[in-house]
Amino acid sequence: MRADPNPHGASASGASGASGASASGASASGASASGASLDKGATWQRGDTPQRLAQAALRDLPWEVGVAKPDPAIVVDGVTRTFGGLTAVAVDHLEVQRGGITGLIGPNGAGKTTLFNLLTGFDQPNTGTWSFDGRSLGKLAPHQVARLGVVRTFQLTKALSRLTVLQNMLLGAQGQRGESFLRALVPGTWRAQEKANTEKAMDLLRRFKLDAKKDEFAGTLSGGQRKLLEMARALMSDPKVVMLDEPMAGVNPALTQSLLGHVKDLREEGMTVIFVEHDMDVVRDISDWVVVMAAGRVIAEGPPESISQNQAVVDAYLGAHHDAPLTVEEEDQVLAEAEQAIAREEHGGGEVLGSTSTTTGKGER
Amino acid sequence: MGDLLDAVAVALKAGLGFQAIFFALLAIGINVQFGYAGLLNFGQIAFALLGGFGIAISVSQWGLPFWVGVIVGLVAAVVLALLLGLPTLRLRADYLAIATIATAEGLRLLFRSVSATPVTNGTRGLSAFNGDFIALAPWATNARYRLLGTSWSGGELWVAVVGWVVVVLACLLVFALMRSPWGRVLKSIREDEDAVRSLGKNVYVYKMQALVLGGILGALGGMVYAVGTGSAVPDQYQNANTFLAYAALILGGAARVLGPVIGSIVLLFILQFADTGLRLLIDNGIIPEGLLSATDVAQIRFVLVGIGLMLLLVFRPQGIFGDRREVMLDAR
């Protein structure tokens, strides 16, 4: 794909994605997507034409590391995390656009999951500040971050095996009165809330096509279904930011399309999505903006179509100098050989044959 | 045949006596901690020790009323749970296991040490502290009563009745808690702490609540034991009792409200039945004296129970009440 800062280049990738996103009901032709994106008036419903607000907002940004976004939800400043001598994460400045899907890619060991852990309170950085909606997230425990509306999933899916699918879902609901020890003993205080939560959970399960399995243990689900369950469970908390750590890993291709559709739905509902993924087709398909990490640093960011052209990214994945230009001497040598060959051809076919025979003669000597 | 019936009756008495209540309460506490929250408390007997000695020291040494002693025992158990939980509950499950097993042994050695003799009366222990409680019995406590083919003293009967009431109340409490959202969070913590954290629950607080609740139940068990025997001797509180309570829990089925209770009754029944039964067989010459003497029986019955538990784990790993599907699931 040709590098093109014009967002209409991106809508072409959107078109290829829309064809696969039948599960989300996004049947609109992708080509018109960027045009519809400016229609901010009506609230979006499933099945409507996707609005790519974030994409429009990010259209004119320069493709450089640490660029300021028009409406950042998460801002990271000078965050470093070292494990002994290894610097796992060293991000100078990174902003994540609200309401967009930001893809986080990079080779193995680039620090993507560590950055996720830092942002969600599962790990504390050595230095740096980071904030969500202007609120500093420094020194917050994971559950406090989650209560602010930043919910994550895990690379290795964490379905709660010996709870039923429905119980898994109910756990995701926030502000449950019955989760306090004393009130738990008085069912009257939490029955109504539990009922409302159950309805909400069943709605989500239907959307993720897990409603038939609601009474089965989560441990009996397949890997892909667990991914779906984990995402649905995260949605029970009405998050503002959803962080998905490799949502497609180990999921069969048919389910991938359905998962992709669900991720796009999150964006349409106004959530900010950050996801780590290795499958470049997926990244191109759904992200509005891509951040590339390598060796703990952000080495490039830009719209998805800019990334495969980026020399730093290619170097990070394939190693530097794998296709570096030849040196001057080498180039001269190649030129001289080419000139020789042309000169021989001008002398006629016989000459060429003769020269071949002389070389064989040399070989015999 | 009459001998066999007698053996059954004696075993039934053991299965319903204060020792069964003691193990049932220990196991209910372990069930809250291990069965529901996934906490490895290998020192449940330490809470029982504090419960028993809470009464014994308050009444015998300090001259306080019996019920104040009960409160002292419960408060001591709460304090111990907090002390154990504060440093270890942020760490992996193993650390709580190490801390509790060391505390259980350490506390027993402390209570029997010479320096503690002025308070605990050392290895001889304390007695004569349950008078106030026995006096509450609505029947004559020095008479004997025939019940289920065996004879019970009035005091024994009173302790058993009150003890079973406590067990039933504890079961109701666990039942009410575990069907609530609070219990759901606890079970989720058993499955995966990080997932629960990522959903906005303060895992540390829930684990602490479970540890304290289990500790209180353990202390109640220790009180029943102390009142039942009428004395509190540190060496009665060997940590082997913790593991017998675990055995009762696994036997009945972990993470089931009635699992620990039925498990304790069955365990005590089998232990006593094996004891009486083996002695019967030796007395009648069915087992030759050279193979097994009456003095070996006390040890052999534990071997038999061990074999029984192994067979249980092979053929019914979920215990009496458990759900086989649940046990067969790959936990991760």
Boltz contact constraints between the chains, C-beta under 6 A:
constraints:
  - contact:
      token1: [A, 142]
      token2: [B, 197]
      max_distance: 6.0
  - contact:
      token1: [A, 143]
      token2: [B, 197]
      max_distance: 6.0
  - contact:
      token1: [A, 143]
      token2: [B, 200]
      max_distance: 6.0
  - contact:
      token1: [A, 143]
      token2: [B, 201]
      max_distance: 6.0
  - contact:
      token1: [A, 143]
      token2: [B, 202]
      max_distance: 6.0
  - contact:
      token1: [A, 146]
      token2: [B, 198]
      max_distance: 6.0
  - contact:
      token1: [A, 146]
      token2: [B, 199]
      max_distance: 6.0
  - contact:
      token1: [A, 146]
      token2: [B, 200]
      max_distance: 6.0
  - contact:
      token1: [A, 147]
      token2: [B, 200]
      max_distance: 6.0
  - contact:
      token1: [A, 152]
      token2: [B, 198]
      max_distance: 6.0
  - contact:
      token1: [A, 158]
      token2: [B, 192]
      max_distance: 6.0
  - contact:
      token1: [A, 158]
      token2: [B, 195]
      max_distance: 6.0
  - contact:
      token1: [A, 160]
      token2: [B, 188]
      max_distance: 6.0
  - contact:
      token1: [A, 160]
      token2: [B, 191]
      max_distance: 6.0
  - contact:
      token1: [A, 160]
      token2: [B, 192]
      max_distance: 6.0
  - contact:
      token1: [A, 161]
      token2: [B, 191]
      max_distance: 6.0
  - contact:
      token1: [A, 161]
      token2: [B, 329]
      max_distance: 6.0
  - contact:
      token1: [A, 161]
      token2: [B, 331]
      max_distance: 6.0
  - contact:
      token1: [A, 162]
      token2: [B, 191]
      max_distance: 6.0
  - contact:
      token1: [A, 162]
      token2: [B, 326]
      max_distance: 6.0
  - contact:
      token1: [A, 162]
      token2: [B, 329]
      max_distance: 6.0
  - contact:
      token1: [A, 163]
      token2: [B, 187]
      max_distance: 6.0
  - contact:
      token1: [A, 167]
      token2: [B, 184]
      max_distance: 6.0
  - contact:
      token1: [A, 171]
      token2: [B, 184]
      max_distance: 6.0
  - contact:
      token1: [A, 171]
      token2: [B, 188]
      max_distance: 6.0
  - contact:
      token1: [A, 171]
      token2: [B, 199]
      max_distance: 6.0
  - contact:
      token1: [A, 172]
      token2: [B, 199]
      max_distance: 6.0
  - contact:
      token1: [A, 174]
      token2: [B, 200]
      max_distance: 6.0
  - contact:
      token1: [A, 176]
      token2: [B, 181]
      max_distance: 6.0
  - contact:
      token1: [A, 178]
      token2: [B, 180]
      max_distance: 6.0
  - contact:
      token1: [A, 178]
      token2: [B, 181]
      max_distance: 6.0
  - contact:
      token1: [A, 179]
      token2: [B, 181]
      max_distance: 6.0
  - contact:
      token1: [A, 179]
      token2: [B, 182]
      max_distance: 6.0
  - contact:
      token1: [A, 179]
      token2: [B, 185]
      max_distance: 6.0
  - contact:
      token1: [A, 181]
      token2: [B, 182]
      max_distance: 6.0
  - contact:
      token1: [A, 181]
      token2: [B, 209]
      max_distance: 6.0
  - contact:
      token1: [A, 184]
      token2: [B, 177]
      max_distance: 6.0
  - contact:
      token1: [A, 184]
      token2: [B, 180]
      max_distance: 6.0
  - contact:
      token1: [A, 184]
      token2: [B, 182]
      max_distance: 6.0
  - contact:
      token1: [A, 185]
      token2: [B, 176]
      max_distance: 6.0
  - contact:
      token1: [A, 217]
      token2: [B, 329]
      max_distance: 6.0
  - contact:
      token1: [A, 219]
      token2: [B, 329]
      max_distance: 6.0
